[in-house]
Amino acid sequence: MAPPAANLRVLIIADDPLVRAGLATLLADHPNLTVIGRVAAEVDLPAQLDVYYPHVIIFDLGWDPHLAPTSARLGSGSVIARTSLESLAELRETGLPTVALLPDESYTAEAWTAGARGLLLRNADTEKLQAALLAISQGLVALDPALTAAALPSPETEPPRLAEALTPRELEVLQLLAEGLTNKAIARRLDISDHTVKFHVNAILSKLGAQSRTDAVVRATRLGLILL
């Protein structure tokens, strides 16, 4: 069930402390939005959700999500590199609506696949930020008009060809891929095994001629099989 539109609890995630402070200031004057926490992406994000209990999240990906590594500790105590997009994907299975702030349109498909349901550029104004958070809290998608060309097919562009029609089950799996779910989450949603999901994903990639899950979502969108 969607949270009430009034008094939404907002968690801000950004590696830059100045960005965290700036976003909190931009959201402070809205009567239905309450910033209840500001954290860096490098922390244990699932653990932070247990601390703050947000309704929605705003996640700043930084100037380059691929080149701004954070760190995550493994059980052995070793440290591995992690990008902002991977940190965003870490929140995907929580189901919490998230607005991602992108450095440019080239990250649109990746941020969508990572689980964001609101996509704005980092220079979005106050009204766009506030409206996007309210929209995703009610189960809607918030997409900056400047990102439409990167997310949706261009009428002048010939869509990719489908080698073979997808089965009804493959279409179900494809839609869940577009929603950013992992194989395990898809298996739980459809009450099938992880192995079966992997089989369907491989079939989808083959039929769409896609090289990755993100590529499959983009190609399927251009074919009209799904709508972001």
BELBEL-V481430 format. One record per backbone hydrogen bond with DSSP energy under -1.0 kcal/mol. NH is the residue of the N-H (numbers start at 1). CO is the residue of the C=O. If there is no record, write none. Layout:
BEGIN
NH;CO / NH;CO
END
This chain:
BEGIN
8;32 / 10;34 / 11;56 / 12;37 / 13;58 / 14;39 / 20;16 / 21;17 / 22;18 / 23;19 / 24;20 / 25;21 / 26;22 / 27;23 / 30;27 / 33;30 / 34;8 / 36;10 / 39;12 / 43;40 / 45;43 / 48;44 / 49;45 / 52;48 / 53;49 / 55;9 / 56;9 / 57;97 / 58;11 / 59;99 / 60;13 / 61;101 / 70;82 / 72;80 / 74;78 / 77;74 / 80;72 / 82;70 / 84;65 / 87;83 / 88;84 / 89;85 / 90;86 / 91;88 / 92;89 / 94;91 / 95;92 / 99;57 / 100;118 / 101;59 / 102;120 / 107;104 / 108;105 / 111;107 / 112;108 / 113;109 / 114;110 / 115;112 / 116;111 / 117;98 / 118;98 / 119;142 / 120;100 / 122;102 / 124;121 / 129;125 / 130;126 / 131;127 / 132;128 / 133;129 / 134;130 / 135;131 / 136;132 / 137;133 / 138;135 / 139;136 / 140;135 / 142;117 / 144;119 / 147;144 / 148;145 / 151;147 / 152;148 / 157;154 / 163;207 / 171;167 / 172;168 / 173;169 / 174;170 / 175;171 / 176;172 / 177;173 / 178;174 / 179;175 / 180;177 / 181;176 / 186;182 / 187;183 / 188;184 / 189;185 / 190;186 / 192;187 / 197;193 / 198;194 / 199;195 / 200;196 / 201;197 / 202;198 / 203;199 / 204;200 / 205;201 / 206;202 / 207;203 / 208;204 / 210;205 / 216;212 / 217;213 / 218;214 / 219;215 / 220;216 / 221;217 / 222;218 / 223;219 / 224;221 / 225;220
END
